Amino acid sequence: MQSWRRKALWLALLTAWLLGLLGVFPLLRLAVPTRPRAESPKGWPRWLDAELLQSFSQTVELSEDAPRSPLATRSGSCDWGACFDASKCRGGGFKVFTYPAADPISETQRRILASIEGSRYHTFSPAEACLLLLSLDASAGECSPVPPQWNGGKNHLILRLHSASCSQTFPLGQAMVAEASPTVDTFRPGFDVALPLLPEAHPLRGGAPGQLRQHSPQSRMALVALAEERGGWRMAGTNSSAYLWDGRCEQDHGHEQTHPGATLPNATFCLIPGRRPDALRFLQTLQAGCIPVLLSPRWELPFSEVIDWTKAAIVADERLPLQILLAALQEMPSTRVLALRQQTQFLWDAYFSSVEKIVHTTLEIIQDRILGVSAHPSLLWNSPPGALLALPSFSTSPSDFPFYHLQQGSRPADRFSALIWVGAPGQPPLKLIQAVAGSQHCAQILVLWSSEKPAPPRWPETAVPVIVMEGPRKVSDRFFPYSAINTDAILSLDAHSSLSTSEVDFAFVVWQSFPERMVGFLTWSHFWDGARNGWGYTAKRSNEFSMVLSSSAFYHRYYHTLFTHSLPKALRTLADEAPTCVDVLMNFLVAAVTKLPPIKVPYGKRHQETRTPLASRGLGPAPADQDCINQMATGFGQMPLVSSRLRLDPVLFKDPVSVLRKKYRGLEKP
């Protein structure tokens, strides 16, 4: 089999050389277009495995993190500097106003407008808006009239989901266009935004997860899937007669491995023709974890301004002999195949799995143009969890976020801030302050005094500063990004918490190894309640858990920024109405970002008496509180919690050896 592959590759290379002599050399270039002019940004992927195709490919040097210029223009077209007034965005921030759509509207358009109106970008006043959005819907048959605030289209975004006759005659003026799969000749790089072609049933939020289960090709798995005109995918193995396919979708493939009703292909590579209607297959391949191989696409790849498609897709000339293409794909290193497939899953989940994510990505791209040097760097766009979850208002440096320490080769600082919430009845947690202040890693203690009783005038003397912030606050205010917090790590506590210094020290050391996760002592677990046909959660002690209580947990301070500025206001209001829901919401947020469970660390027996009253009865939260988990799952569009049975203990924990040999001796004291 290996010798057959080598012969096929040599035959392909010989064929390329002969065709080059005949003057058809350009047909054999795989996603390596000619070097772009200085004023025209490169928007297409390139073939990264050039070592396999040295005879008919040429290397294009492109810096991975090259700055993206929003000033690219085309002849006679608008550019960012001339047709957009960024000064309107500096006072009140990036706000978006949507014009009412003319009835009737398509379901896809309705979902898009609803996602904008429910986002943090939306405003009801066109006067304070930085961007005004007008939707042109193809299914309605009639275009919306020119709005009164049109101003020649300046600072306007035209939403065009389909190619409609009205959209061709509508006076665009100086407006940007966000179009689904725009053609490469009409798309204006750096000014317009390329959207994916969406099916009508695309979910509003959340979305289905990626379908990739096997990261490397299986022996019986199809190498390629060929998109068919009637809507299905034809699978082809390594020795399939599909190698003789001539590129015409309308030919009769017979009955071999043809699945016209299948929606997602089960193959390593998916060949997609370059016609615009076939752009709908692109999202299918991303969800399936099938590497898209685009044959001379005549449409701009979605969000190509910020997404590096060279990490997830391959572009080939459709006139290239299929045998040559398949031979090259078959010889691709397994490590490269794994990287491409994993990237398809990340991009699907981060930017394409729901209408809400697609809309927010569009607005984030425009906001990045406004911010200029303060915009997301390429790493944040093209690495998990993605730019939508890395807010530039917090930082634009990857090292400031909890997700990129491993990639950056860095480690969180060796200090933490303790944040103690004091509500009713307002008893100062003096013992807790002494225990936390005794930690060698503690930098400061902040007390959020929200009780009606006045705070005591004097607090215990400690080696670290104790800062008391008084005033009535909602329960969700414990997760506000207070400027007084000057460390990456936060130890969240409440007045009823009871921890020893050894427990605090060990938990912090664990968190330093997993800065993107929550590390805590007390746990809850969620479950599906078939009788109620909904989700529930319980505080009963078991080996499996999916949440840690924020009344004693370490996490990164960035989650305060996400909690306050990214979560919908309705979810934060829900958490304020039911006290235990604030723990559920924080765990939802971290799990949705990381796709990972929290980490549990050991605690002493005294914690049994300090659990919440609901938990101490072993009955779990009350029915009213139970319902919040279902409302939050609806708000997120999915159930993000991940269950785990892992608990991390220190070395020699509970081993029958001398206590003098143990570093965290206080963990085992009664």
C-alpha positions in Angstrom: 0.0 0.0 0.0 2.8 2.4 0.8 4.6 1.7 -2.4 1.3 2.3 -4.3 1.0 5.7 -2.7 4.6 6.6 -3.6 4.0 5.6 -7.2 0.8 7.7 -7.3 2.6 10.7 -5.9 5.5 10.4 -8.4 3.0 10.0 -11.2 1.3 13.2 -10.0 4.6 15.1 -9.9 5.6 13.9 -13.4 2.2 14.9 -14.7 2.6 18.4 -13.2 6.0 18.7 -14.8 4.6 17.8 -18.2 1.7 20.1 -17.9 4.1 22.9 -16.9 6.0 22.4 -20.1 2.7 22.7 -22.0 2.0 26.1 -20.5 -0.8 25.1 -18.1 1.3 25.5 -14.9 -1.2 27.9 -13.2 -3.8 25.0 -13.1 -1.7 23.2 -10.5 -1.4 25.8 -7.8 -3.1 24.7 -4.6 -4.3 27.7 -2.6 -1.1 29.6 -3.3 -2.3 32.7 -5.2 0.1 35.3 -6.6 1.6 37.6 -4.1 -0.9 40.4 -3.4 -0.2 44.0 -4.0 0.8 46.1 -1.0 -2.5 47.9 -0.9 -4.7 44.7 -1.2 -4.9 42.4 1.8 -4.6 38.7 1.2 -7.9 37.0 2.0 -7.5 33.4 0.9 -6.0 30.4 2.6 -2.8 28.9 1.2 -1.5 25.4 1.0 0.6 24.9 4.1 2.1 21.5 3.2 4.1 22.8 0.3 6.8 20.2 0.9 4.5 17.6 -0.6 4.0 19.6 -3.8 7.3 21.3 -4.4 7.1 20.8 -8.2 4.0 22.8 -8.6 3.6 25.1 -5.7 5.4 28.2 -4.4 5.8 29.3 -0.9 4.2 32.5 0.2 5.7 34.1 3.3 2.9 35.5 5.5 3.4 36.5 9.1 0.9 34.7 11.3 0.3 37.7 13.4 0.7 40.4 10.8 -1.4 43.5 11.6 -4.8 43.7 9.8 -5.3 46.9 8.0 -8.9 48.1 7.7 -7.9 50.6 5.0 -7.9 48.2 2.0 -9.7 49.6 -0.9 -10.8 48.6 -4.4 -11.0 50.9 -7.3 -13.9 53.3 -7.1 -15.0 51.8 -3.7 -15.3 53.1 -0.2 -12.5 52.6 2.3 -12.7 52.6 6.1 -11.2 56.1 6.6 -13.3 57.9 4.1 -16.7 56.2 4.6 -16.8 55.6 8.4 -16.8 58.3 11.1 -15.1 56.6 14.1 -15.5 59.7 16.2 -19.1 58.8 16.8 -17.9 55.7 18.7 -15.6 57.3 21.2 -18.1 58.9 23.5 -20.7 56.3 24.4 -18.7 53.3 23.1 -19.7 50.9 20.3 -23.5 50.9 20.2 -25.7 49.5 17.4 -29.1 50.7 16.3 -31.3 48.4 14.2 -34.0 49.8 11.8 -37.3 48.1 12.0 -37.6 45.5 9.3 -40.3 45.6 6.7 -42.8 42.7 6.9 -42.6 39.9 6.0 -39.2 38.8 7.1 -37.4 35.5 6.9 -36.8 33.3 10.0 -33.1 33.8 9.6 -33.4 37.6 9.5 -35.7 37.6 12.6 -33.1 35.6 14.5 -30.3 38.0 13.5 -32.2 41.1 14.6 -33.3 39.4 17.9 -29.7 38.5 18.7 -28.6 42.1 18.1 -31.4 43.6 20.2 -30.5 41.2 23.1 -26.8 42.0 23.0 -24.6 44.4 24.9 -24.1 46.4 21.7 -27.7 47.4 21.2 -29.2 50.8 21.7 -32.8 52.1 21.1 -31.6 55.6 20.2 -30.1 56.2 16.7 -28.6 59.4 18.0 -26.2 57.6 20.4 -25.5 54.8 17.9 -22.0 54.3 16.5 -23.3 51.9 13.8 -26.8 51.7 12.2 -27.9 48.4 10.7 -30.4 48.1 7.9 -31.5 44.6 6.7 -32.3 43.8 3.1 -34.1 40.5 3.1 -34.3 38.5 -0.2 -37.4 36.5 0.8 -39.5 39.6 1.4 -39.2 40.6 -2.3 -39.2 44.3 -1.4 -36.4 46.4 0.0 -36.8 48.6 3.1 -37.1 52.3 2.3 -34.1 54.6 2.7 -34.1 55.6 6.4 -34.2 59.2 7.5 -30.8 58.9 9.3 -29.2 57.5 6.1 -26.7 60.4 5.6 -25.4 58.8 2.4 -24.8 55.5 4.1 -22.0 56.7 6.4 -21.7 54.5 9.5 -24.3 52.1 8.1 -24.1 48.4 7.8 -26.4 46.7 5.2 -27.3 43.2 6.1 -27.8 41.1 2.9 -28.4 37.4 3.5 -29.4 36.5 0.0 -28.9 37.9 -3.5 -32.1 39.8 -4.1 -33.0 42.0 -7.0 -33.8 44.9 -4.6 -30.4 44.7 -3.0 -28.8 45.2 -6.3 -30.6 48.5 -7.0 -30.5 49.8 -3.4 -28.3 52.9 -3.2 -25.4 51.7 -0.9 -23.6 55.0 -0.9 -21.0 54.8 1.8 -22.5 51.9 3.7 -20.7 48.7 4.5 -22.2 45.4 3.4 -22.4 42.2 5.5 -23.4 39.6 3.0 -23.6 35.8 3.1 -20.9 34.3 0.8 -20.2 37.4 -1.3 -18.5 37.0 -4.6 -14.8 37.8 -4.7 -15.3 40.5 -7.3 -17.9 42.5 -5.4 -16.4 42.1 -1.9 -14.4 45.0 -0.5 -11.7 43.7 1.9 -11.3 45.7 5.1 -14.7 47.4 4.6 -17.4 44.8 3.9 -17.9 41.7 6.1 -18.3 38.2 4.7 -20.9 36.1 6.5 -21.5 32.4 6.1 -24.5 31.1 4.1 -27.0 30.1 6.8 -29.8 27.5 6.7 -33.2 28.6 7.9 -33.1 26.3 10.9 -29.8 27.6 12.3 -30.3 28.0 16.1 -30.5 31.4 17.6 -28.0 30.7 20.5 -25.9 27.9 21.8 -26.0 25.6 18.8 -25.1 21.9 18.3 -21.6 20.8 19.3 -19.0 19.7 16.8 -19.3 16.1 15.7 -15.6 15.2 15.6 -15.0 12.1 17.7 -12.0 10.5 16.1 -9.1 13.0 15.5 -7.1 10.9 13.2 -8.4 8.9 10.1 -9.6 5.4 10.9 -8.6 2.6 8.6 -12.2 2.1 7.4 -13.0 5.8 7.4 -13.6 7.5 4.1 -10.7 9.7 3.0 -12.8 12.2 1.1 -16.5 13.2 0.8 -17.6 14.7 -2.4 -20.5 17.2 -2.3 -23.3 16.3 -4.6 -25.7 18.5 -6.4 -28.8 16.8 -4.9 -27.7 17.7 -1.4 -25.9 14.6 -0.1 -22.3 13.6 0.3 -20.6 10.7 -1.6 -18.0 9.0 0.5 -14.8 7.6 -1.0 -12.1 5.5 0.6 -8.5 5.3 -0.2 -9.0 2.9 -3.1 -12.4 4.0 -4.2 -13.3 4.5 -7.9 -14.3 8.1 -6.9 -10.7 8.9 -7.8 -11.9 8.9 -11.4 -14.5 11.6 -10.6 -14.3 14.3 -13.2 -15.6 17.1 -11.0 -19.1 17.3 -12.5 -21.7 17.0 -9.7 -24.5 16.0 -12.0 -23.0 12.7 -13.1 -24.5 9.5 -11.9 -22.4 8.0 -9.1 -24.5 4.8 -8.8 -25.3 3.4 -5.4 -21.8 3.1 -3.9 -21.7 4.9 -0.5 -24.1 7.6 -1.6 -26.2 9.2 1.2 -28.4 11.9 -0.2 -30.2 12.3 3.1 -27.1 12.8 5.2 -26.5 16.2 6.5 -23.0 15.8 7.9 -20.2 14.0 6.1 -18.1 11.4 7.9 -14.8 11.7 6.2 -11.4 13.3 6.7 -11.6 15.8 3.8 -14.7 17.3 2.1 -14.4 18.5 -1.5 -16.7 21.5 -2.1 -17.3 23.0 -5.6 -16.7 26.7 -5.9 -20.2 27.8 -6.8 -22.0 30.1 -4.4 -24.9 27.8 -3.6 -22.4 25.2 -2.4 -21.2 27.6 0.3 -23.9 26.2 2.5 -21.8 23.0 2.7 -19.0 24.9 4.3 -20.7 25.1 7.7 -21.6 21.4 7.5 -18.0 20.4 7.1 -16.9 22.6 10.0 -19.5 21.0 12.3 -18.5 17.5 11.1 -14.8 18.1 11.7 -14.2 17.3 8.0 -11.4 19.4 6.5 -13.0 21.6 3.8 -11.2 21.4 0.4 -12.6 24.3 -1.6 -12.3 24.0 -5.4 -11.8 27.5 -6.8 -14.4 29.1 -4.6 -16.0 32.2 -6.1 -17.1 33.5 -2.8 -15.2 35.1 0.1 -14.6 32.9 3.1 -16.6 34.0 6.2 -14.9 36.5 8.5 -11.6 36.1 6.5 -10.5 39.5 7.8 -9.8 37.9 11.2 -9.9 34.1 10.8 -6.8 32.5 9.6 -8.4 29.8 7.3 -5.0 28.3 6.5 -5.3 26.6 9.9 -8.6 24.9 9.0 -9.2 24.7 5.2 -7.5 24.0 1.9 -8.2 25.8 -1.4 -7.4 24.1 -4.7 -7.9 25.0 -8.4 -10.9 23.2 -9.7 -9.1 22.4 -12.9 -6.4 20.4 -11.0 -6.6 16.7 -11.8 -8.4 15.0 -9.0 -5.8 12.2 -8.7 -3.1 14.7 -8.0 -5.2 16.4 -5.3 -6.1 13.1 -3.6 -2.6 11.8 -3.7 -1.4 15.0 -1.9 -4.2 14.7 0.7 -3.4 11.1 1.3 0.2 11.9 2.0 -0.5 14.7 4.4 1.1 14.2 7.8 -1.3 12.9 10.5 -0.2 15.7 12.8 -1.3 18.3 10.2 -4.6 16.5 9.7 -5.2 16.5 13.5 -4.4 20.3 13.7 -6.8 21.1 10.8 -9.6 19.0 12.2 -9.3 20.4 15.7 -9.3 23.9 14.3 -12.6 23.3 12.4 -14.2 22.3 15.7 -12.9 25.4 17.5 -14.1 27.7 14.7 -17.5 26.1 14.6 -18.1 26.4 18.3 -16.6 29.9 18.7 -18.1 31.7 15.7 -20.5 29.7 13.6 -22.7 27.3 15.7 -25.5 29.9 16.3 -26.9 33.0 14.8 -26.0 34.9 17.9 -22.3 34.0 17.6 -22.3 35.0 13.9 -23.8 38.4 14.6 -21.5 39.1 17.5 -18.5 38.1 15.5 -19.6 40.6 12.8 -19.9 43.4 15.3 -16.6 42.5 17.0 -14.8 42.8 13.6 -16.2 46.3 13.1 -15.4 47.2 16.7 -11.8 46.0 16.1 -11.5 48.4 13.2 -12.5 51.2 15.4 -10.1 50.3 18.2 -7.2 50.0 15.8 -4.1 49.1 17.9 -6.3 48.2 20.8 -8.1 45.5 18.8 -7.8 41.7 19.3 -4.5 40.3 18.1 -4.6 37.4 15.7 -3.9 34.9 18.5 -7.1 35.7 20.3 -9.2 35.3 17.1 -7.6 32.0 16.2 -7.1 30.2 19.5 -9.6 28.9 22.0 -11.8 30.3 23.5 -11.9 32.9 20.7 -12.2 36.7 20.5 -15.9 36.8 21.5 -14.8 35.6 25.0 -11.7 37.7 25.2 -13.0 41.2 25.7 -10.7 44.0 24.6 -12.0 46.2 27.4 -10.2 43.9 29.8 -6.9 43.6 27.8 -5.5 42.9 24.4 -2.5 41.0 25.7 -2.9 37.3 25.7 -0.8 36.9 28.9 -3.5 38.8 30.8 -6.2 36.2 30.1 -6.4 32.8 32.0 -6.5 30.8 28.7 -3.1 31.4 27.1 -0.5 30.8 29.8 0.5 27.5 28.3 0.9 28.9 24.8 2.8 31.9 26.2 5.0 29.8 28.4 4.0 31.9 31.4 2.5 31.3 34.8 0.1 33.4 36.9 1.5 35.6 39.6 2.2 34.1 43.0 -0.3 36.3 44.8 -4.1 36.4 45.2 -6.8 38.7 46.6 -9.4 37.4 49.0 -12.9 38.8 48.4 -15.3 38.2 51.3 -19.0 38.8 50.9 -20.8 39.8 54.1 -24.6 40.0 54.0 -27.2 39.5 56.7 -26.9 39.2 59.6 -23.6 41.1 59.2 -21.2 39.2 61.5 -17.6 40.2 60.8 -15.6 37.0 59.8 -12.7 37.6 62.1 -11.4 34.0 62.2 -11.6 33.7 58.4 -9.7 36.9 57.9 -6.9 35.7 60.2 -6.7 32.3 58.4 -6.6 33.8 54.9 -4.1 36.5 55.9 -1.8 33.8 57.2 -1.3 32.5 53.7 2.1 33.2 52.2 0.3 34.0 48.8 -2.3 36.5 50.1 -1.8 40.0 48.8 -4.9 41.7 50.2 -8.3 41.1 51.7 -11.4 42.9 50.4 -14.6 42.8 52.5 -17.8 43.6 50.6 -20.0 44.7 53.5 -23.6 44.6 52.3 -25.4 44.2 55.6 -27.8 46.7 56.9 -25.8 46.8 60.1 -22.8 49.2 60.0 -19.4 47.7 59.6 -17.2 47.5 62.8 -14.8 50.5 63.1 -11.8 48.3 63.8 -10.7 45.1 62.1 -8.0 42.6 63.2 -4.4 43.5 62.5 -2.9 41.4 59.7 0.2 41.2 57.6 -1.8 42.2 54.6 -4.1 45.2 54.0 -7.9 44.7 54.8 -10.1 47.0 52.6 -13.7 47.3 53.6 -16.2 48.5 50.9 -19.6 49.4 52.4 -22.9 49.9 50.7 -26.0 47.9 49.7 -25.3 45.5 46.9 -27.1 42.8 44.9 -25.9 39.2 45.2 -24.4 39.4 41.7 -22.3 42.4 42.7 -19.8 40.0 44.4 -18.7 39.3 40.8 -18.2 42.9 39.8 -14.7 43.8 38.4 -13.7 46.1 41.3 -10.7 48.2 40.5 -9.2 47.5 43.9 -8.5 43.9 42.9 -4.9 44.0 41.7 -4.1 40.3 41.3 -5.0 37.7 38.7 -6.3 35.2 41.3 -9.4 35.8 43.4 -10.4 33.7 46.5 -14.1 34.2 46.7 -15.5 33.7 50.2 -18.5 34.7 52.3 -18.9 35.4 56.0 -19.9 31.7 56.7 -16.9 30.2 55.1 -14.4 28.3 57.3 -10.9 27.6 55.9 -7.5 26.9 57.3 -4.3 28.5 56.0 -3.1 25.1 54.7 -6.3 24.6 52.7 -6.0 28.1 51.2 -2.3 27.5 50.3 -2.8 24.2 48.6 -5.9 25.3 46.7 -4.0 28.3 45.4 -1.1 26.1 44.2 -3.6 23.9 42.4 -5.2 26.9 40.7 -1.8 28.2 39.5 -1.6 25.0 37.4 -5.2 25.4 36.1 -5.8 29.2 36.0 -8.7 28.9 33.5 -10.8 26.8 35.8 -12.5 27.2 39.1 -10.9 25.4 42.1 -13.0 24.9 45.1 -13.9 22.9 48.2 -17.7 22.5 48.2 -19.4 20.9 45.2 -22.8 20.5 43.6 -23.8 18.2 40.7 -26.4 18.6 37.9 -28.6 15.9 36.5 -31.4 15.4 34.0 -34.8 14.9 35.8 -36.9 12.8 33.6 -40.0 13.2 35.8 -39.9 17.0 35.5 -38.4 16.9 32.0 -35.8 19.4 32.9 -32.4 19.9 34.6 -31.9 19.8 38.3 -29.0 20.1 40.7 -28.2 18.7 44.1 -25.8 19.3 47.0 -25.8 15.7 48.1 -22.2 14.4 48.5 -21.1 12.1 45.7 -18.1 11.2 43.7 -19.3 13.1 40.7 -19.7 16.9 40.6 -20.0 19.7 38.0 -20.0 22.9 40.1 -18.0 24.4 43.0 -19.6 26.9 45.3 -18.3 30.4 45.0 -18.4 30.8 48.7 -15.0 29.2 48.8 -13.3 29.0 45.4 -10.3 30.3 43.4 -10.8 31.7 39.9 -9.3 34.3 37.6 -10.4 37.9 38.0 -11.2 38.1 34.3 -14.4 36.1 35.0 -15.7 39.2 36.9 -15.4 41.2 33.7 -17.1 38.5 31.6 -19.9 38.1 34.3 -20.6 41.8 34.3 -20.2 42.8 30.7 -20.9 39.7 28.7 -23.8 37.9 30.4 -27.3 39.0 29.5 -28.8 41.3 32.1 -31.8 38.9 32.4 -29.5 36.1 33.7 -27.9 38.4 36.2 -31.3 39.5 37.4 -32.4 35.9 37.8 -29.3 35.2 39.9 -30.2 38.1 42.2 -33.8 36.8 42.7 -32.6 33.3 43.9 -29.5 33.4 46.0 -28.1 29.9 45.1 -28.5 30.7 41.4 -25.5 33.0 41.5 -23.3 30.0 42.1 -24.9 28.2 39.2 -24.5 31.1 36.9 -20.8 31.6 37.6 -20.2 27.9 37.0 -22.2 28.1 33.8 -20.0 31.0 32.6 -16.7 29.3 33.3 -17.8 26.0 31.8 -19.1 27.6 28.7 -15.8 29.4 28.2 -13.4 26.5 29.0 -15.5 23.4 28.1 -13.9 21.9 31.2 -15.2 21.0 34.7 -14.1 22.7 37.9 -11.4 21.1 40.2 -12.1 19.9 43.7 -9.6 20.0 46.5 -9.9 18.4 50.0 -11.3 20.2 53.0 -11.7 19.5 56.7 -14.6 18.1 58.6 -15.7 21.5 59.9 -16.9 22.3 56.4 -19.8 19.9 56.9 -21.3 22.4 59.3 -20.6 25.5 57.1 -22.5 24.3 54.0 -25.6 26.3 53.0 -28.8 25.5 54.9 -30.3 23.9 51.8 -27.3 21.7 51.3 -27.1 20.7 54.9 -30.5 19.1 54.8 -29.3 16.9 51.9 -32.3 18.0 49.8 -30.5 20.3 47.4 -31.9 23.7 46.4 -35.5 24.6 46.7 -37.9 24.1 43.8 -37.9 27.8 43.0 -34.1 27.8 42.8 -34.1 24.5 40.8 -35.9 26.2 38.0 -33.1 28.7 37.5 -30.8 26.1 36.1 -33.3 25.5 33.3 -33.7 29.2 32.6 -30.0 29.5 32.5 -29.6 26.6 30.1 -32.2 28.3 27.9 -30.3 31.6 28.1 -27.0 29.8 27.1 -28.8 27.8 24.4 -27.3 24.6 25.8 -26.1 22.9 29.0 -22.5 23.9 29.4 -21.7 22.1 32.7 -19.2 19.3 32.5 -19.1 16.5 35.2 -16.0 15.3 36.8 -14.8 12.8 39.4 -11.4 14.3 39.9 -10.1 15.5 43.3 -6.5 16.7 43.6 -4.8 16.0 46.9 -1.3 16.9 48.1 1.4 14.3 48.2 1.2 12.0 51.3 -2.4 13.2 52.0 -3.8 10.9 54.6 -0.9 8.5 54.1 0.2 6.6 57.3 3.4 8.5 57.7 4.8 11.1 60.1 3.0 14.4 59.9 6.4 16.1 59.8 6.9 14.8 56.3 3.7 16.5 55.0 3.8 20.0 53.6 0.1 20.8 54.2 -0.3 19.5 57.7 -3.4 21.5 58.5 -5.5 19.7 55.9 -5.8 16.6 58.1 -6.4 18.2 61.4 -9.9 17.4 62.9 
